[in-house]
Amino acid sequence: MSLGAQWRERLGDRGFRLRIAVTVVALAVALMSLARFLQWNEARSGVVLPDPFLAMYGPVDVTWLTFALIYGGLAGAVILLAREPERLLMAIQGYAVMVGLRMVAMWLVPLEPPAAMIALKDPFVEFFGGMAATLNKDLFFSGHTSTLFLLFLNVPGTAARRIFLACTVAVACCVLAQHAHYAIDVVVAFPFAFAAYCIVRRLNRASA
């Protein structure tokens, strides 16, 4: 079945259309809430964690590599998931849930950035319009790592999943190399992303 035929078939289902509408609203609310939360989070005091792993080496700026992997992964995921409407919808839902989990986690675990942090500044956003402020306390847990791992969980095909897993590990290594996160931020990103994935699957089964 062609891509267009798959979408026409799924969009013919009133229940699927309703789920798309709810998902779009949920994602918009999650992203707007996250933007406000991160600004509030920057202004509050947190804890500086002792991190023996980061203490073993100095920071290295790998910003461009990090965002090349992230944006490349996002583009690849859209291409792959566009062929399977149900998977695409669940991936978006998973991201919205994960945004909520990140806000709860950061609220419960306020942290100050690692002392030698090289801040992650999105080079593409800066190039096309600038960035109002750099966020340094967007820490627990790593959004970059968890996003790519969530994509790994959702994309179809063994070969694609291997590539996404490799990209996830590479991004995790990059943010640690740059001291942009504590090691614990990266480690817990995996179970949190998996939790978001499982929550969405259970919710979709319950609504089927």
C-alpha positions as CSV (number, residue, x, y, z in Angstrom):
1,M,0.0,0.0,0.0
2,S,1.3,3.4,-0.9
3,L,2.1,6.1,1.6
4,G,-0.8,8.2,0.5
5,A,-3.2,5.2,0.6
6,Q,-2.1,4.4,4.1
7,W,-2.9,7.9,5.4
8,R,-6.2,8.1,3.6
9,E,-7.2,4.8,5.1
10,R,-6.2,5.8,8.6
11,L,-7.7,9.3,8.3
12,G,-11.0,7.7,7.3
13,D,-11.2,6.4,10.9
14,R,-12.9,8.9,13.1
15,G,-11.2,7.5,16.2
16,F,-7.7,8.0,14.6
17,R,-8.6,11.6,13.6
18,L,-9.7,12.3,17.2
19,R,-6.5,10.9,18.5
20,I,-4.5,13.1,16.2
21,A,-6.4,16.2,17.4
22,V,-5.8,15.2,21.1
23,T,-2.1,14.5,20.4
24,V,-1.6,17.9,18.7
25,V,-3.2,19.7,21.6
26,A,-1.3,17.7,24.2
27,L,2.0,18.3,22.4
28,A,1.4,22.1,22.1
29,V,0.5,22.3,25.8
30,A,3.5,20.3,26.8
31,L,5.9,22.4,24.8
32,M,4.4,25.7,25.9
33,S,4.6,24.5,29.5
34,L,8.1,23.3,29.1
35,A,9.2,26.7,27.8
36,R,7.7,28.5,30.8
37,F,9.1,25.9,33.2
38,L,12.6,26.1,31.9
39,Q,12.7,29.9,32.4
40,W,11.4,29.5,35.9
41,N,13.9,26.6,36.5
42,E,16.8,28.8,35.5
43,A,16.1,31.3,38.2
44,R,16.0,28.9,41.1
45,S,18.9,27.5,43.1
46,G,20.0,23.9,42.7
47,V,22.6,21.4,43.8
48,V,26.1,20.9,42.4
49,L,26.6,17.2,42.1
50,P,30.0,15.6,42.6
51,D,30.7,13.6,39.5
52,P,33.8,11.4,39.4
53,F,33.2,10.5,35.8
54,L,33.3,14.2,34.6
55,A,36.3,14.8,36.9
56,M,38.3,12.4,34.8
57,Y,38.6,14.7,31.8
58,G,38.2,18.3,30.6
59,P,35.3,19.4,28.5
60,V,35.4,19.3,24.7
61,D,33.1,21.4,22.5
62,V,31.3,19.0,20.2
63,T,28.2,21.1,19.7
64,W,28.0,20.8,15.9
65,L,28.4,17.0,16.1
66,T,25.7,16.7,18.8
67,F,23.1,18.7,16.8
68,A,24.0,17.1,13.5
69,L,23.2,13.7,15.1
70,I,20.0,15.1,16.7
71,Y,18.7,16.8,13.6
72,G,19.8,13.9,11.4
73,G,18.0,11.5,13.7
74,L,14.8,13.6,13.7
75,A,14.8,13.9,9.9
76,G,15.4,10.2,9.5
77,A,12.7,9.3,12.0
78,V,10.1,11.5,10.2
79,I,10.9,9.8,6.9
80,L,10.6,6.3,8.4
81,L,7.6,7.0,10.6
82,A,5.6,8.8,7.9
83,R,5.1,5.4,6.3
84,E,3.4,4.1,9.4
85,P,0.8,6.6,10.7
86,E,0.1,4.7,13.9
87,R,3.8,4.6,14.9
88,L,4.2,8.3,14.0
89,L,1.3,9.2,16.2
90,M,2.6,7.2,19.1
91,A,6.1,8.6,18.8
92,I,4.6,12.2,19.0
93,Q,2.5,11.1,22.0
94,G,5.6,9.6,23.6
95,Y,7.5,12.8,23.2
96,A,4.7,14.8,24.8
97,V,4.6,12.4,27.8
98,M,8.4,12.6,28.1
99,V,8.3,16.4,28.2
100,G,5.9,16.1,31.1
101,L,8.2,13.6,32.8
102,R,11.2,15.9,32.3
103,M,9.4,18.8,34.0
104,V,8.5,16.6,37.0
105,A,12.1,15.3,37.2
106,M,13.7,18.7,37.0
107,W,11.2,20.1,39.6
108,L,12.1,17.2,42.0
109,V,15.8,17.3,41.3
110,P,17.0,21.0,40.9
111,L,20.6,21.1,39.8
112,E,23.3,23.6,39.1
113,P,25.3,22.9,36.0
114,P,28.6,21.1,36.1
115,A,31.4,23.6,36.9
116,A,33.2,23.1,33.6
117,M,30.1,23.0,31.4
118,I,30.3,24.2,27.8
119,A,26.7,25.2,27.2
120,L,24.9,23.5,24.4
121,K,23.8,26.2,22.0
122,D,21.8,25.1,19.0
123,P,23.8,26.3,16.0
124,F,20.9,26.0,13.6
125,V,18.5,28.0,15.8
126,E,21.2,30.7,16.3
127,F,22.0,30.8,12.6
128,F,18.4,31.3,11.6
129,G,17.2,33.7,14.2
130,G,19.2,33.7,17.4
131,M,18.4,32.4,20.9
132,A,17.1,34.6,23.6
133,A,19.0,32.9,26.4
134,T,21.1,29.8,26.9
135,L,19.6,27.3,29.3
136,N,22.2,25.9,31.7
137,K,19.9,24.1,34.2
138,D,18.0,22.0,31.8
139,L,19.7,19.0,33.2
140,F,17.9,16.1,34.9
141,F,17.3,14.2,32.7
142,S,19.0,14.7,29.3
143,G,16.4,15.7,26.7
144,H,18.7,15.1,23.8
145,T,19.6,11.5,24.8
146,S,16.1,10.6,25.8
147,T,14.6,12.0,22.5
148,L,16.9,9.9,20.3
149,F,16.3,6.8,22.5
150,L,12.5,7.3,22.2
151,L,12.9,7.5,18.4
152,F,15.0,4.2,18.6
153,L,12.0,2.6,20.4
154,N,9.5,3.8,17.8
155,V,11.2,3.4,14.4
156,P,10.5,0.3,12.4
157,G,13.1,-2.1,11.0
158,T,16.1,-3.8,12.6
159,A,18.7,-1.9,10.6
160,A,17.1,1.5,11.3
161,R,16.9,0.7,15.0
162,R,20.6,-0.2,15.2
163,I,21.5,3.1,13.6
164,F,19.2,5.1,16.0
165,L,20.7,3.2,19.0
166,A,24.2,4.1,17.8
167,C,23.2,7.7,17.4
168,T,21.7,7.7,20.9
169,V,24.9,6.4,22.4
170,A,26.9,8.9,20.3
171,V,24.8,11.9,21.6
172,A,25.1,10.6,25.1
173,C,28.8,10.6,24.8
174,C,28.8,14.1,23.2
175,V,26.9,15.8,26.0
176,L,29.2,14.1,28.5
177,A,32.3,15.1,26.6
178,Q,31.1,18.7,26.7
179,H,30.2,18.5,30.4
180,A,26.7,19.7,29.3
181,H,25.2,17.1,31.7
182,Y,26.1,15.1,34.7
183,A,26.6,11.4,34.1
184,I,23.4,10.6,36.0
185,D,21.4,12.9,33.7
186,V,22.4,10.7,30.8
187,V,22.0,7.4,32.5
188,V,18.5,8.0,33.7
189,A,17.4,9.4,30.3
190,F,17.1,5.8,29.0
191,P,14.6,4.4,31.6
192,F,12.6,7.7,31.5
193,A,12.3,7.5,27.7
194,F,11.3,3.8,28.0
195,A,8.7,4.7,30.6
196,A,7.2,7.3,28.2
197,Y,7.1,4.7,25.4
198,C,5.3,2.2,27.7
199,I,2.8,4.7,29.0
200,V,1.8,5.6,25.5
201,R,1.5,2.0,24.4
202,R,-0.7,1.2,27.4
203,L,-2.9,4.3,26.8
204,N,-3.4,3.4,23.1
205,R,-4.3,-0.2,24.0
206,A,-6.8,1.0,26.5
207,S,-8.4,3.4,24.0
208,A,-8.5,0.8,21.2
